[in-house]
Amino acid sequence: MIFKAWDEGDRLAALTAYDILDTPTEPEFDDIANLAAAIFDAPIGVVNLIADGRQWFKAEVGIGTRELPLEVSICRHAILEDDLMVVPDTRLDARFINNPLVTVEGGLRFYAGARLLTPDGLPLGTVCVLDTVARPGPITTRQRLALEVLARQVMTQLELRKAVREQGERRIEIETAAGALRESEERYKSLFNSLETGFCIIEVAFTADGLARDYRFIEVNPAFTSQTGLAEAAGRWMRDLAPDHEQHWFDLYGKVATTGESIRFESPAAALGQRWYDVQAFRVGPPEARRVAILFNDVTDRRRAELALKELNATLDMRIETALAERANAEEALLQARKMEAIGQLTGGVAHDFNNLLTVITGSAELLRKPDLTEERRKRFIDAISETAGRATVLTRQLLAFARRQTLSPEAFDLGASLEGVTSMIETLAGSEVVLLVSVPEEPCFVMADPSQFDTAVVNLVVNARDAMNGDGRIVISAGPVSGIPAHRGHPPVAGDFIAIAVSDTGHGIAQQDIDRIFEPFFTTKAVGVGTGLGLSQVIGFAKQSQGEIRVESVLGEGATFTLYLPRSYPEAAATARDQASPMPVNGKGVCVLVVEDNERVGDFATQALIELGFDTVLARDAEEALDLLAQDPHRFHIVFSDVVMPGMDGIELSREIRRLYPATPVVLASGYSHVLSQSGAPGFELLQKPYSIEQLSQALANARVRQTETVLPGC
């Protein structure tokens, strides 16, 4: 509370009357500043006076200067209070939040000060303590009492000085001041005896060469005896009380006595019963007196507890390391078990589906061997084999897509137009009981992806939605541009331009515990025999391999929404391949093809297929043989048709070598799977994916021939 019942002019006049400003330091005041700091265990103790335009320190510890500008003074606010001013955290007090002594790093945080009041109630300054660490709790009753007693002690000293100076004219006032001094000393003695902290003043004795040899106790408080076990120590020498007391104690106190530097330390004292002490020591009185004031606390119990805790921590670390190692082993075993479970599930699912397909193929092949088959039944069995082989092709590509090893052919295409193109097909797949709503943006939305794999992903999402509704409900397909992919289920957001395709259904929804598993191969919540369990695996594999993403939102009983994000492309940067007319299959007459295939059956099939198309062929079993044939007659071959995965030099390395040596010779690559192709594709070369039909082979060769620049076609 602000209380000001005095005039500033009167206050400054009273301060001037004491004739204290700009006087040298005096031990009486220095002791009070040191004692105040020690009682509060604070780094700063001050006896200060608020003068005109400045704050002047009669005594200070921890400041390092004798005065400060009044505008940065905290004590100028303290003299306006009607009681002690305590500021637990200056950063939270509106009066000091902009004070440079507070805002500086390591600045003042805690303040407690008692006013120096004249007999007329005029505040001249304060006795205060400060700390660079905030102290949220209140000060203790004893600390409050100590500050008040020390403040009165300062005023008693000031009054005594004034009385001595005026003793000729004011003898009565001197006697009054002397009485006040005696009263102050009694209060000081009361405070001294009430401290729970051990306190003593010693006088250090030195040898002729300056070594501290002993010290004598001048004063001790009651707590001294209880904390050291030394009774009736006042007036006695330490060597007499404890002959085995370690020399380093004498050296430390001797240094304080000679240099005046205060110290704070913890140390054991074996001669005092293996006790540990937290000690603060500072010089008092004139330097020649060699006296040191010591505040100390017995911290033996704390040190023993710390030692026990350290030993516990040492064994705890070992136990934790053991537990962590056991946990790591268990996690590794669990991970291996999950891997084996996933491999078992994957191989079991693949074996089941392929066995079904092989049953159809082998059965149809056996029936075709019957001599009495009609042409109609023969055609039916041939169609069954062809259709089943196509289904096997789809299955392997779904597996590769899930594993993100499918060789994609990304190109820029209008996603809206592609959706419209497959609408009639997905309407048929959805069934007559499902309401299908398709919404695409009016403006073209180009994406960079494999269009055929995109169509497959959309079909798989629609089939998944249809099955989730048991063939009865509503499916909504919408598409449009978005800026970035939002964070979802622990996945961070992704920046960039994307086209989002959302497929929503009104089905039974997905349980939260199943959402993280729905993309696993052969995992399904559907009835046995409904679906292969690879549809959503193909979708996520396609999304990841196309630098996209898929998000799933579902509430059990309220349906689900699958949102596929694909990188957006722009027609100015990439022409859409679907707008380009596909070259018609060429007549192979007069065209010689070098076939490079290490598999004998595949090589024979390829050469026979090419011969059926009218091409001349030469078969090489590996890349080295192919290069030898080209080196013998580089103009003999017009096209090279090579497998990718071969022992030694693979097809991609061969293609690059042919491009280097024979840049006019086009190359067509064929592969069922290649690690290199799955990562980087086959830039600059036609790629034919196994298994392929004769029509697809013809089309690939036709595309390659478009690049050929030679016009003379010599025969084989």
Secondary structure, 3 states (H helix, E strand, C coil): CECCCCCHHHHHHHHHHCCCCCCCCCHHHHHHHHHHHHHHCCCEEEEEEECCCEEEEEEEECCCCCEEEHHHCCHHHHCCECCCEEECCHHHCCCCCCCHHHHCCCCCCEEEEEEEECCCCCEEEEEEEEECCCCCCCCCHHHHHHHHHHHHHHHHHHHHHHHHHCCCCCHHHHHHHHHHHHHHHHHHHHHHHHCCCEEEEEEEEECCCCCEEEEEEEEECHHHHHHHCCCCCCCCEHHHHCCCCCHHHHHHHHHHHHHCCCEEEEEEEHHHCCEEEEEEEEEECCHHHCEEEEEEEECHHHHHHHHHHHHHHHHHHHHHHHHHHHHHHHHHHHHHHHHHHHHHHHHHHHHHHHHHHHHHHHHHHHHHCCCCCCHHHHHHHHHHHHHHHHHHHHHHHHHHHHCCCCCCCCEEEEHHHHHHHHHHHHHHHHCCCEEEEEECCCCCCEEEECHHHHHHHHHHHHHHHHHHCCCCEEEEEEEEEEEEECCECCECCEEEEEEEEEEEECCCCCCHHHHCCCCCCCCCCCCCCCCCCCHHHHHHHHHHHCCCEEEEEECCCCCEEEEEEEEEECCCCCCCHHHCCCCCCCCCCCCEEEEECCCHHHHHHHHHHHHHCCCEEEEECCHHHHHHHHHHCCCCCCEEEEECCCCCCCHHHHHHHHHHHCCCCCEEEEECCCHHHHHHCCCCCEEEECCCCHHHHHHHHHHHHHHCCCCCCCCC
